[in-house]
Amino acid sequence: MQEQLVNILNIINAPLGTVMVVLLTFVGVWFTVRTRGVQFRMVGEMIRLLFQNSQTGNGNSNKRISSFQAFVVSLATRIGTGNLAGVATAIVVGGPGAIFWMWVMALIGSVNAFVECTLAQLFKQHSRDSYIGGPAYYISHGMGKRWFAVIFAVSMFLEFGITNNVVQANTISSAFTTAFGISPMVMATALAALSLSVIFGGIQRIAKVCSVIVPFMAIAYFIIALWVVMTNVTKIPEALGIILSNAFGLNQIAGGTLGTVILMGFRRGIFSNEAGEGSSPNAAATADVTHPVKQGLIQTLGVFTDTLVVCSCTAFIIMCSGLYDCGLNGIELTQAALTAHIGETGKVIIAIAIFFFAFSSVIGNYYYGESNLIFLFQHSRWQKHYVQAYRLLLGVVVFIGALMAINLAWALVDFFMAIMTVCNLVAITYLGRYAVRLLNDYTEQKHKGAEPTFTKDKLPDIQDKIECW
């Protein structure tokens, strides 16, 4: 029965995934033109804002989520199995050329992250703890289509709240079993306990934990990859040559596989950096900033960090090892590649890296599920009880995920990801004009030498739909 369901889902996911990639590309190109390449021309401003304390000062100072904390929560979900196992799968299935198309997807798709996260800030709502928002909220309040928002929220909850966490937990368990011989049952119990200890603290505890884990894991992994590159510097030109020739190669064109190379690169790029997918706006909306564009710019930087830095680290570790066509796949290939560079310690390093990467994804994914669950039951007096029940459910999901075979989970991840991404792209295409107007307002204030601030009277045509400004 499970195998039949997986086959059915794979049949559906193939054309649905192609539609998703095409839409993401066209919407990305469209907004690149509309924003005059904001993802390229404002990189310096993104970096400046990341470390600037730009909170508005409204609300309880102990409960406010800073711009940096919102950034690391979204980065926690971006940097996960896709960066280690997903890159390896892209190389195996699509060939080394898929890496080039992952880079292209990051450059094009990052503008989608800017638009969706700016809109999340614009239409965010007050919550008991801080702010709450995301695509379900800007679809409901911005477009006035609650039924459409419900479709997105359900897909988002099932994707990030449930199935994605099955994959993350399973990857951690597999990596630790390979590296240390630890029983999957022990890993399942430990992961469930750790996850519950964090998520019962709400978004504040999630943000604090991610603020420690994410910078540490990203910097540590980058240092390891940099060491690999420096000790294999003579192999870099050859590795780049293989990537580029495979991306545009005559062999791929003649064999009819160039489309597969591009599609695999784009799909794994989307799975990794989530730009345009509608996930990171849920974290972006929690930030307390003086202008919506500030968080939009910071979240754009997250796409570059994920794909152009972390994914590239994995790609060069694999390519410089020469094992990219050895027959291994997923996390096993990444572990084997690093082992080839530094010995058996490589398996241990990758296992530890995947623990931090995937565990931070679990707790970040949980919040995405919670924010959409709250949206679905925002008028119910049982809402708090539903949230508590979901927290307990997540512990069960993580426990089972660490033990089970996950072919069905992967198929469901691809299915729900496509549904929510298409919904989100329709929404940001419709509402994107407000993000462009906000960007123009932001740059005008910058040119006048002012620190940009926003109040809803600057958008008089929709100010009745804006709550927090």
C-alpha positions in Angstrom: 0.0 0.0 0.0 2.8 2.5 1.0 4.7 1.7 -2.2 1.7 2.2 -4.3 1.0 5.6 -2.7 4.7 6.6 -3.2 4.4 5.7 -6.9 1.2 7.7 -7.3 2.7 10.7 -5.6 5.8 10.5 -7.7 3.7 10.5 -10.9 1.9 13.6 -9.6 5.0 15.3 -8.3 6.9 15.2 -11.7 4.7 17.6 -13.6 3.8 19.6 -10.5 7.4 20.1 -9.7 8.1 21.3 -13.2 5.3 23.8 -13.0 6.7 25.0 -9.7 10.2 25.5 -11.0 8.9 27.3 -14.1 6.7 29.7 -12.1 9.5 30.4 -9.6 11.9 31.3 -12.4 9.4 33.6 -14.2 8.3 35.3 -11.0 11.9 35.7 -10.0 12.8 37.3 -13.4 9.7 39.5 -13.2 10.6 40.9 -9.7 14.2 41.3 -10.6 13.1 43.7 -13.3 10.5 45.4 -11.1 12.9 46.0 -8.3 15.8 46.8 -10.6 17.8 43.9 -9.3 17.4 44.6 -5.6 19.2 41.3 -4.7 22.3 42.5 -6.5 22.5 46.2 -5.9 21.6 46.3 -2.2 23.9 43.5 -0.9 25.9 46.0 1.2 22.7 47.3 2.8 21.7 43.7 3.6 24.9 43.1 5.5 24.7 46.5 7.3 21.1 45.8 8.4 21.9 42.3 9.7 23.9 43.6 12.6 22.0 46.8 13.1 19.6 47.1 16.1 16.6 48.5 14.3 13.8 47.4 16.7 10.9 49.8 17.0 10.9 49.7 20.8 7.2 48.8 20.9 5.9 46.0 23.2 7.6 43.9 25.8 11.3 44.1 25.3 11.7 40.5 26.7 9.3 39.1 24.1 10.4 41.1 21.0 12.2 39.1 18.3 15.1 41.0 16.8 15.8 41.2 13.1 18.8 39.0 13.5 16.9 36.4 15.5 14.2 36.2 12.8 17.0 35.8 10.3 18.6 32.9 12.1 15.3 31.1 12.6 14.6 31.2 8.9 18.3 30.3 8.2 17.9 27.3 10.6 15.2 25.8 8.4 17.1 26.7 5.2 20.3 25.1 6.3 19.5 21.4 6.8 19.6 18.1 4.9 19.3 19.9 1.6 22.8 21.4 2.1 24.5 18.1 2.8 22.4 15.3 1.5 20.4 17.3 -1.1 23.5 18.7 -2.8 24.9 15.1 -3.1 21.6 13.9 -4.5 21.6 16.7 -7.1 25.1 15.8 -8.2 24.2 12.1 -8.5 20.9 12.5 -10.3 21.5 15.6 -12.3 25.3 15.4 -12.7 27.8 18.0 -11.5 26.2 20.6 -13.7 23.2 20.7 -11.4 25.4 22.7 -9.0 25.7 25.6 -11.5 21.9 25.7 -11.8 21.5 25.7 -8.0 23.6 28.9 -8.1 21.5 30.4 -10.8 18.3 29.5 -8.9 19.7 31.3 -5.8 20.5 34.5 -7.8 17.1 34.6 -9.5 15.0 33.3 -6.6 16.5 35.5 -3.9 14.3 38.4 -5.1 11.2 36.2 -4.4 12.5 35.9 -0.8 12.7 39.7 -0.6 9.1 40.2 -1.9 7.5 37.5 0.3 9.3 38.6 3.5 8.6 42.3 2.9 4.9 41.4 2.5 5.0 39.2 5.6 6.2 42.3 7.6 3.6 44.5 6.0 0.6 42.3 6.9 1.9 40.8 10.2 -0.5 40.6 13.1 -0.1 41.1 16.9 0.2 37.9 18.9 0.4 37.0 22.5 4.2 36.6 22.4 5.4 39.0 19.7 4.2 39.2 16.1 2.9 36.5 13.8 2.5 36.4 10.0 3.4 34.7 6.7 1.7 33.9 3.4 -1.5 32.7 5.1 -1.8 36.1 6.7 -1.0 38.2 3.7 -3.2 36.1 1.5 -6.1 36.4 3.9 -5.7 40.1 4.8 -4.0 41.4 1.6 -5.9 39.5 -1.0 -9.1 38.9 1.1 -9.1 35.2 0.2 -9.3 33.2 3.4 -10.2 30.0 1.5 -7.0 30.4 -0.5 -5.0 31.1 2.7 -6.4 27.9 4.3 -5.1 25.8 1.4 -1.7 27.3 1.9 -1.8 27.0 5.7 -2.8 23.3 5.6 -0.1 22.5 3.0 2.5 24.5 5.1 1.5 22.7 8.3 1.8 19.2 6.7 5.0 20.1 4.8 7.1 21.8 7.5 5.2 20.9 10.6 5.1 17.1 9.9 6.7 15.5 6.8 9.9 17.7 6.6 10.7 16.9 10.2 10.4 13.2 9.5 13.1 13.6 6.9 15.3 15.8 9.2 15.1 13.3 12.1 15.8 10.3 9.9 18.9 12.0 8.4 20.3 12.7 11.9 19.6 9.1 13.0 21.3 7.6 9.8 24.3 9.9 10.1 24.9 9.0 13.8 24.4 5.3 13.2 27.0 5.4 10.4 29.5 7.5 12.3 29.1 6.2 15.9 27.1 3.0 15.7 24.4 4.5 18.0 21.1 2.7 18.0 18.3 4.4 16.0 16.1 3.9 19.1 18.5 5.9 21.3 18.7 8.6 18.7 14.9 8.7 18.3 14.5 9.2 22.1 17.2 11.8 22.4 15.9 13.8 19.4 12.4 13.8 20.6 13.4 14.9 24.1 15.6 17.7 22.8 13.0 19.0 20.4 10.3 19.1 23.1 12.6 20.9 25.5 13.0 23.7 23.0 9.6 24.1 21.3 7.7 24.2 24.6 9.5 27.5 25.2 7.8 29.1 22.1 9.3 31.3 19.5 11.5 33.2 22.1 13.3 30.0 23.1 13.5 28.8 19.5 15.0 32.1 18.4 17.6 32.0 21.2 18.7 28.5 20.5 18.9 29.2 16.8 20.9 32.4 17.5 23.6 30.1 19.0 23.5 27.1 16.8 23.1 28.6 13.3 26.1 31.0 13.3 28.3 28.4 14.9 27.4 25.6 12.5 27.6 27.8 9.4 31.0 29.2 10.3 32.4 25.9 11.4 31.3 24.1 8.2 32.6 27.0 6.1 36.1 26.7 7.8 36.2 23.0 7.1 35.2 23.4 3.5 37.7 26.3 3.1 40.5 24.0 4.5 39.5 21.3 2.0 39.6 23.8 -0.9 43.0 25.2 0.2 44.5 21.8 0.5 43.1 20.9 -2.9 43.5 24.2 -4.6 45.0 22.6 -7.7 41.8 20.6 -8.2 39.5 23.6 -8.1 39.9 24.5 -11.8 39.2 20.9 -12.8 36.1 20.8 -10.5 34.7 24.1 -11.9 35.4 22.9 -15.4 33.4 19.7 -14.8 30.5 21.6 -13.3 30.4 24.1 -16.1 30.9 21.6 -18.9 28.2 19.4 -17.4 25.8 22.4 -17.1 26.1 23.3 -20.8 27.8 20.2 -22.2 27.2 18.9 -25.7 26.9 15.4 -24.2 23.9 16.5 -22.1 22.3 18.2 -25.1 22.8 15.2 -27.4 21.6 12.8 -24.7 18.5 14.8 -24.0 19.5 15.2 -20.3 20.2 18.9 -20.2 16.7 19.5 -19.0 17.2 17.0 -16.2 20.4 18.7 -15.1 18.7 22.2 -15.0 15.5 20.9 -13.3 17.4 18.9 -10.7 19.6 22.0 -9.9 16.6 24.2 -9.6 14.5 21.8 -7.5 17.3 21.1 -5.1 18.1 24.8 -4.9 14.5 25.5 -4.0 14.5 22.7 -1.4 17.6 24.1 0.1 17.1 27.9 0.2 13.3 27.9 0.1 13.1 31.2 -1.7 9.6 31.9 -3.0 8.3 28.8 -1.2 6.5 30.7 1.5 8.3 29.3 4.5 10.8 32.0 5.6 8.0 34.8 5.7 6.7 33.0 8.8 9.9 33.8 10.6 10.4 37.2 8.9 7.0 38.4 10.2 8.1 38.0 13.9 10.9 40.6 13.6 10.4 44.0 15.3 11.8 46.5 12.7 11.1 50.1 11.7 10.4 49.3 8.0 9.2 46.1 6.3 11.9 46.3 3.7 14.6 45.9 6.3 13.6 42.3 7.0 13.0 41.6 3.3 16.6 42.6 2.6 18.0 40.5 5.5 16.1 37.4 4.4 17.4 37.8 0.9 20.9 37.5 2.4 19.8 34.2 3.9 19.3 32.7 0.4 22.9 33.7 -0.6 24.2 32.3 2.7 22.4 29.0 2.2 23.1 28.2 -1.4 26.1 30.3 -2.5 28.1 29.5 0.7 26.9 26.4 2.5 25.7 24.4 -0.6 28.9 25.4 -2.4 30.9 24.1 0.5 29.4 20.6 0.1 29.7 20.7 -3.7 33.4 21.4 -3.6 34.0 18.8 -0.8 32.4 16.2 -3.1 33.9 17.4 -6.4 37.5 17.7 -5.1 37.2 14.2 -3.6 36.6 12.7 -7.1 33.8 10.5 -5.7 30.9 12.3 -7.3 30.2 9.3 -9.6 31.2 6.5 -7.2 27.7 5.1 -6.8 26.9 6.5 -3.3 24.1 9.0 -2.8 22.8 11.5 -0.2 24.5 11.9 3.1 26.6 8.8 2.6 28.3 10.4 -0.4 29.0 13.6 1.6 30.5 11.6 4.4 32.6 9.5 2.0 33.9 12.6 0.3 35.0 14.3 3.5 36.5 11.0 4.7 38.6 11.0 1.5 40.0 14.4 2.5 40.6 14.0 6.2 40.3 10.3 7.0 37.7 8.5 9.2 37.2 11.7 11.2 35.2 13.0 8.2 32.2 10.7 9.0 32.2 12.1 12.5 32.4 15.7 11.4 29.5 15.3 8.9 27.4 13.5 11.5 27.9 16.4 13.9 27.2 18.9 11.2 24.0 17.2 10.1 22.9 17.1 13.7 23.2 20.8 14.1 21.9 21.5 10.6 18.9 19.2 10.9 18.0 19.8 14.5 17.9 23.5 14.0 15.6 22.8 11.0 13.3 20.7 13.2 12.7 23.5 15.7 12.4 26.1 13.0 10.0 24.0 11.0 8.0 23.5 14.2 7.4 27.2 14.4 6.3 27.4 10.8 3.8 24.7 11.6 2.6 26.5 14.7 2.1 29.9 13.1 -0.1 28.3 10.4 -2.0 26.2 13.0 -2.7 29.4 14.9 -4.0 31.0 11.6 -6.3 28.0 11.0 -7.8 28.2 14.5 -7.4 31.9 15.2 -11.0 32.3 16.2 -11.2 29.1 18.3 -11.2 29.2 22.1 -9.4 25.9 21.9 -6.4 27.4 20.1 -4.0 27.1 23.0 -4.9 23.5 23.5 -4.3 22.8 19.8 -0.9 24.3 20.0 0.0 22.2 23.0 -1.2 19.1 21.3 0.8 19.9 18.2 4.0 20.2 20.4 3.4 16.8 21.7 2.7 15.5 18.2 6.0 16.9 17.0 7.8 14.8 19.6 6.1 11.7 18.2 6.8 12.7 14.6 10.5 13.2 15.4 10.7 9.9 17.3 9.0 7.9 14.5 10.9 9.7 11.8 14.3 8.7 13.3 13.2 5.0 13.0 11.2 4.6 9.8 11.9 4.3 6.1 11.2 7.6 4.5 10.4 7.1 0.8 6.8 8.1 1.6 7.9 11.2 3.6 10.1 12.4 0.7 7.2 12.0 -1.7 4.9 13.9 0.6 7.5 16.7 1.1 7.8 17.2 -2.7 4.0 17.2 -3.0 3.1 19.7 -0.2 6.1 21.9 -1.2 4.8 22.2 -4.7 1.2 23.1 -3.5 2.3 25.7 -1.0 4.9 27.2 -3.4 2.4 27.7 -6.2 -0.1 29.3 -3.8 2.6 31.6 -2.5 3.8 32.6 -6.0 0.2 33.5 -7.0 -0.1 35.6 -3.9 3.2 37.5 -4.2 2.6 38.1 -7.9 -0.7 39.8 -7.0 0.6 41.7 -3.9 4.1 42.3 -5.1 3.3 45.9 -6.2 3.2 46.8 -2.5 6.6 45.4 -1.9 7.9 47.5 -4.8 6.3 50.6 -3.4 7.8 49.9 0.0 11.2 49.5 -1.6 10.9 52.8 -3.4 9.9 54.5 -0.1 12.9 52.9 1.6 15.4 54.0 -1.0 14.0 57.5 -1.1 14.4 57.9 2.7 17.9 56.5 2.4 18.8 59.0 -0.3 17.6 61.8 2.0 20.0 60.5 4.7 17.2 59.3 7.0 16.9 55.9 8.8 13.9 54.5 7.0 10.7 54.1 9.0 7.2 53.1 7.8 3.7 54.0 8.9 0.6 52.6 7.2 -0.6 56.0 6.1 2.1 55.8 3.4 -0.1 53.1 1.7 -3.5 54.8 2.1 -5.3 52.5 -0.3 -4.7 49.4 2.0 -4.1 51.0 5.4 -7.3 49.4 6.7 -5.7 46.0 6.1 -2.5 46.8 7.9 -2.5 46.2 11.7 1.0 46.7 13.1 2.3 49.8 11.5 
